[in-house]
Amino acid sequence: MTAYVTHLESAIDGTHLEAGTIQTMHNDRPLWVRYDLDAVRDNMTKEMVQQRPATIWRYRELLPPENDASIVSLGEGMSPILQLTRLGQHLGLSDFWVKDESQLPTGTFKSRGLCMAVTMAHEFGIERVAIPTAGNAGGAMAAYAARAGMEAYVFMPADTPAINQYECAMAGAHVYLVNGLINDCGAFVKAGQADMGWFDVSTLKEPYRIEGKKTMGLELAEQFNWELPDVILYPTGGGTGLIGMWKAFNELREMGWLNSENMPRMVVCQSEGCAPMVRAFEQGERFADFFENAATIASGLRVPAAVGDFMIMDTVRESGGTAVAVEEARIREWMALAASLEGVSVGPEAATCVGAAEQLVADGWIKPDERVVFYNCGASQKYPHVMATELPLLEKGQAIDWSQFGR
Ligand SMILES: *Cc1c(COP(=O)(O)O)cnc(C)c1O
């Protein structure tokens, strides 16, 4: 396998850095992975891709490892794209879809990014990794680190959903709870670096998680026969997926693989309980201020400061998109709406996309016949405390009044 990576490029000032060696950030800001896209086009065809197994690795030439032997895999991707006729009708949309990421390893799309980061760490001979996490990234890192035989250290807020705590511990990671938010967890990873010599796989602090999340965009394009939808609604925390998808679409466009010039309008969806990107967008800023007192049951979105804030803002603006903060109190309602109308296991983060769709249709920003896709980033089953509901309890042999249900 020849890798097609040419270099890494600073997202903040365009400085080129060498690939093929361990890199982190440049001037405390993220790096892009750049490819020789002409060579990719000459060596990979759509027909080849379509014949490969349905995992993220079907886009091998657009992914960074030098050697196939480096790949650490749990069979991640390709997630289903499902049309939501009933939910769409409820929202006033005739062409509404979900890309359902709930079926990926560890139950969220974090597996795409962490698969790639751990694969590259493995390629560089790294044996110890660490991460600050709002929950699911830690779970995914712990799983892939276990798969690679690496040592894993995870720092998460003390009120992170229980399943995230347990899944990391079960995978053999050293897990620490922190009285604070994800940025406070990040401080521990930084502080331990010198003594522990671990590699920090924080969101966008290494270049490869974006490349993993990019595959969400590659899959979407392929599943829609290389024509992109009009609008993409994305539950945004650190923004890796939004940024990664936009990168994917631009790479495909440059390769001439898209059948239409139509690029989607990218929409940041957040809860009003933690909406730093929405606030920055509304204020016309490229960099976002720290969001004080961040609180939301959509724990994956509880990211008060994002190191890739300017990349998120650039994506939204370049694409003609927007940013929407939805009512925190209605998140559970939107989860139940999606689950009961369509059977899709929509987590609280993705529920913000359902709320955003409702709002943007009402505002006329989305037209009823536009093709709209949202990402169901994680399975609702990872949030039993949010799903919890009172159910009737029967005593043995108890008589039930069936007439209440009619016939
Ligand atoms: C991490 C996470 C998000 C946010 O994803 P980013 O790409 O980092 O913005 C959304 N939902 C869930 C379930 C997550 O775990």
The ligand as an SDF file (V2000), in Angstrom:
LIG
                    3D

 15 15  0  0  0  0  0  0  0  0999 V2000
  -18.6050   13.7660   20.7120 C   0  0  0  0  0  0  0  0  0  0  0  0
  -20.0320   13.6860   20.4450 C   0  0  0  0  0  0  0  0  0  0  0  0
  -20.6800   14.6980   19.7170 C   0  0  0  0  0  0  0  0  0  0  0  0
  -19.9470   15.9030   19.1770 C   0  0  0  0  0  0  0  0  0  0  0  0
  -19.1220   15.5200   18.1060 O   0  0  0  0  0  0  0  0  0  0  0  0
  -18.0030   16.4790   17.5410 P   0  0  0  0  0  0  0  0  0  0  0  0
  -17.6720   15.9480   16.1950 O   0  0  0  0  0  0  0  0  0  0  0  0
  -16.8470   16.4120   18.4740 O   0  0  0  0  0  0  0  0  0  0  0  0
  -18.5830   17.8400   17.4810 O   0  0  0  0  0  0  0  0  0  0  0  0
  -22.0290   14.5550   19.4800 C   0  0  0  0  0  0  0  0  0  0  0  0
  -22.7060   13.4850   19.9220 N   0  0  0  0  0  0  0  0  0  0  0  0
  -22.1140   12.4920   20.6050 C   0  0  0  0  0  0  0  0  0  0  0  0
  -22.9260   11.3190   21.0450 C   0  0  0  0  0  0  0  0  0  0  0  0
  -20.7610   12.5510   20.8910 C   0  0  0  0  0  0  0  0  0  0  0  0
  -20.1950   11.5660   21.5760 O   0  0  0  0  0  0  0  0  0  0  0  0
  1  2  1  0
  2  3  1  0
  2 14  2  0
  3  4  1  0
  3 10  2  0
  4  5  1  0
  5  6  1  0
  6  7  2  0
  6  8  1  0
  6  9  1  0
 10 11  1  0
 11 12  2  0
 12 13  1  0
 12 14  1  0
 14 15  1  0
M  END
$$$$
